[in-house]
């Protein structure tokens, strides 16, 4: 990194922006300072108010924090930016919007009437454990709500869809359709319930009209602006190609070219058999590390299992219930090892979805084999989610340089569901955040949006308290301090992308990405952070890109 003019002996430049009169948390080691100067998109200097005053000039914008906390811009290390922008136009099926089955069906019915017969009605966000009926909606109920429209209702986790009869017909699915490998087509008494899980959803999704490049660019812009309003300046798009195939990469490049890429994005490309972008990307030279600070090629993504709340995460022991299911194994050991080895040899990092302990075991083994055959001590392969890792997994992860990339907001949103499907012995120890921290595994955090809302404050609350939305404490021993939570959201987010020398701190020469919150999080009670804190201002690359109206 080039030396900053602030400490290079050069004449002091005039800062573009100075923040002062409030705590500025620069990083875990750097601590809190009184003032910060920004120049040409980078942090110029951080320190005492009187030290920073020398960088003030007639054109310097002075930002009075008035006691509010400024931090490095947050990094949501795992979300789906295109999908988030897309579902912002879908029926909102989240518990806050549709707490009862009837209210959910009414919302679907209203959208069907608005669209007219024959048009797809798409909804996302329900959680059967939070609905008043305590179960998944049924095909017949969706049929009654929208008899003339195909309907696909997606669970919050994104791994389960409920389809009405017209949607199943569009996908060519009936009672005689064989269940595909890594999928589930639910039947009861010889009749389809409408529930499709994992790979079984593909035929219905293929029948939905594809988003155009114009629409994908609009989704990137819409979702990115929303992230800026939350203090999030960087993110990882966790499955590029899921919506528009290889065309999503072109859409991202166009968004950047046209000034419509609001946040820094680390692209993780799909690598699953039948959906893989790896051959085309590798041929085009789009390999991990390619790109720049704004848009870069990140890792290759494989899906090894589903979600715990949806009972499709692959566990070594059965879920509670009479069916004795252990979830869904998406690929054989041989297939996972082959795909991991191929991507590793081609120079990619891997960031693969594995939640259940059996899936984590399968993935760690594949990573170990690839690293043994082609050593790279700092490749930093990731385990996305990593919900039910064991002490033995942790030992092997530390030895091999494999890192967990969890979403602690899952504890807040889904913790009670984990207890319901797994029981307290396994459920309470979900996502052992403090354990990972103490082992030096540098866990980042994020939202997996649109699985959860990208709003960072429930995420902070979960890290601080380990409490679910109902107040259940999911093993208080795994709670961490606010400084550790901030470190996960900033420094370790940058580390997870191998960009810790570029962003994630407010130190001279680092990218000037800043979030200003409505209160000092360092001294706030966890409930204040959850219920009464907002992002007031966001700076990206030295430019103010969001200001909350009074």
Buried (B, 14 or more C-beta within 10 A) or exposed (E): EEEBBBEEEEEBBBBBBBBBBBBBBBBBEBEBBBBBBBBEBBBBBBBEEEBBEEBBEEEBEEBEBEEBBBBBBBBBBBBBBBBBBBBEEBBBBBBEBBEEBBBBBEBBBBBBEEBEEEBBBBBBBBBBBBBEEEEBBBBBBBBEBBBEBBBBBBBBBBBBBBBBBBBBBBBEBEEEBEBBBBBBBBEEEEEBBBBBBBBBBBBBBEBBEEBEBEBBBBBBBBBBBBBBBBBBBBBBBBBBBBBBBBBBBBBBBBBBEEEBBBBBBBBBBBBBEEBBBBEBBBEEEBBBEBBEBBBBBBBBBBBBBBBBBBBBBBBBEBBBEEEEBBBBBBBEEEBBBBBBBBBBEBBBBBBBBBBBBBBBBBBBBBBBBBBEEEEEEEBBBBBBBBBBBBEEBBEBBBEBBBBBBBBBBBBBBBBBBBBBBBEEEBBBBBBBBBBBBEBEBBBBBBBBBBBBBBBBBBBBBBBBBBBBBEEBBBBEEBBBEBBBBBBBBBBBBBBBBBBBEBBBBBBBBBBBBBBBBBBBBBEBEBEBBBEEBBBBBBBBBBEBBBBEEE
